[in-house]
């Protein structure tokens, strides 16, 4: 480039080495950055890219003013997969691109403000840049051009900028304003003021905004007036249990995975995951981050199952159980290396401002298939009995039949979804435990479990569920599981059993607990006195509430 490059690029040059990054790096103005005299003694402390940073003795470039003539009108938005996914928003001004990093991208409607952190001015050539910044370099990662076009300036002050964008993906009127409400630059803020602001933020729960933090908001209605904000909570649709799968062309078949049902709320490249009970389980499954990275700026609510596969390639709920209770993000990352999980997506409830629950199953699946980077739970070819037989031979838990023309009913159990199990499993609530013998004398020997009573015909579900005794479970425990059970059950102790019909033989030695923990057990069949025959512990279920341990209608004891 010529020697009259804008001085506003000094900070940009200081963070980049042209020999190590494919980004455009203009040369400094030789009048302000004379080349060093080769005969002069070298100063190691002044070497490297950082040495090119201007002393700013002339001050930063002042971009304010309502005039736009001759000052440029290009804007560009670049999707940047760096250490954290974000979108770089850049406005041409005074021969440079004034730039902000926007973690969630520009908002598409007027209901939200998105954080925008101002970064150094970039050269105009950066509006054309797309490529891979090497790992270890400043901003290392993949950069793609998400949108670009022209903009009209309404006003540009030190604290607020109003523009109208004319791009291929973004059109509309936007405002950028300082997050702190007024102009307070890093050079004007003392260390004492910064510490005081951060202390106040910790005490009040507010965010401690820095001097480079701005917010961006859309000012006019989006082009699509039917667009809605993405929901923050939804309850998954549930299937009815049956002994036979419905047959015929009106039905699609999917694997019934032996895993954990999770709704993934994806917005701005970030994922928030909720279990069936609405509990936030995002930290437990760092693998979900890849879903957000794959969808980028797409806004979606996904329904799927988190599954851990065993060495033989079949779902292993016991392995998954070790991942379900982890709240610490660092511990979850370590566990992910030993027990990886997959998120198998089978439904789409919301997409880019529009609920999809009223659409048919086939329509939702077609929309889902267009989204990049997802692992879909594929449909199974064949008809009812053949599909079920094949799933049993493959060692799968069962099959779910879904009516192709049916809508999605959040939080409801509908006859348009029918599940049939190959294996007998039951969710149970833990009401107590009996100490073991020998090496397990001070640990759980067996669990005393129950199931929630089904409300009678015409009865409203009670505020607090009632439970009946379903048997004792003494097998299927690993040492790690016994340690976990010991920690979780200790604070739940109570004096009386939560079940009224526990046999005397178990009452004498039992340690009773509040019925709050839910477990999954495999069993042979129900006995004549409504007890589980040969139950074996599979794992704890954080995704189910105790009231959801009602016995499925197809397996009711007789």
Number of C-alpha atoms within 10 A of each C-alpha: 10 9 13 12 17 17 20 23 24 25 20 20 25 16 19 21 18 14 8 11 17 15 19 19 21 21 17 23 16 12 9 11 14 9 9 9 8 7 6 7 8 11 7 7 8 10 10 12 13 17 13 20 16 21 11 12 6 8 10 13 14 11 14 15 13 13 11 17 8 9 13 19 18 20 23 24 26 24 23 27 20 16 10 13 23 23 28 24 25 25 25 23 20 19 18 26 26 21 21 25 23 26 20 19 24 24 20 23 21 14 11 14 18 19 24 28 22 20 17 17 25 26 22 21 13 16 23 13 15 17 14 18 20 14 13 9 13 13 18 16 18 17 19 16 17 19 17 22 17 18 22 16 19 16 15 18 14 14 16 18 19 21 19 19 23 18 18 11 11 19 17 18 20 20 18 21 21 24 23 17 12 12 16 15 12 12 7 10 12 11 10 8 11 16 12 13 16 16 13 14 14 12 8 9 9 11 13 18 18 18 20 17 20 24 22 25 22 23 18 14 13 17 12 10 9 8 16 15 16 18 13 9 13 16 17 24 15 19 18 17 20 16 13 14 23 23 16 11 10 12 21 23 26 19 21 19 23 21 26 21 22 28 28 28 23 26 20 23 24 25 23 19 23 22 20 20 16 16 13 17 21 19 19 22 23 19 18 21 16 16 19 25 21 15 20 23 22 17 22 27 25 22 23 23 22 23 22 25 19 15 7 8 10 16 21 19 22 22 20 25 21 18 19 19 16 17 15 10 14 13 13 21 18 12 17 16 9 9 16 19 22 16 25 21 21 21 24 26 25 22 20 17 19 15 18 21 18 13 16 16 22 16 18 22 18 13 13 20 16 9 12 13 13 18 14 15 17 13 15 18 11 15 17 20 13 12 20 25 13 15 20 15 9 12 14 20 21 23 25 26 28 23 20 19 15 20 17 23 16 14 12 12 15 15 15 20 22 23 24 22 21 17 14 15 22 19 26 31 32 26 30 28 26 23 16 14 11 9 8 12 11 12 18 22 20 20 24 26 29 30 26 20 17 19 13 8 6 6 8 8 13 10 7 8 17 19 24 19 25 24 23 24 24 18 15 15 19 11 10 10 19 15 13 14 18 15 11 11 21 12 10 15 15 15 9 15 20 22 19 11 13 18 10 9 8 15 17 9 11 19 22 24 22 18 25 13 21 25 21 22 22 20 17 13 17 19 12 10 9 15 18 24 17 16 24 19 21 23 22 26 22 19 21 23 16 24 22 18 22 20 18 15 12 14 15 11 15 8
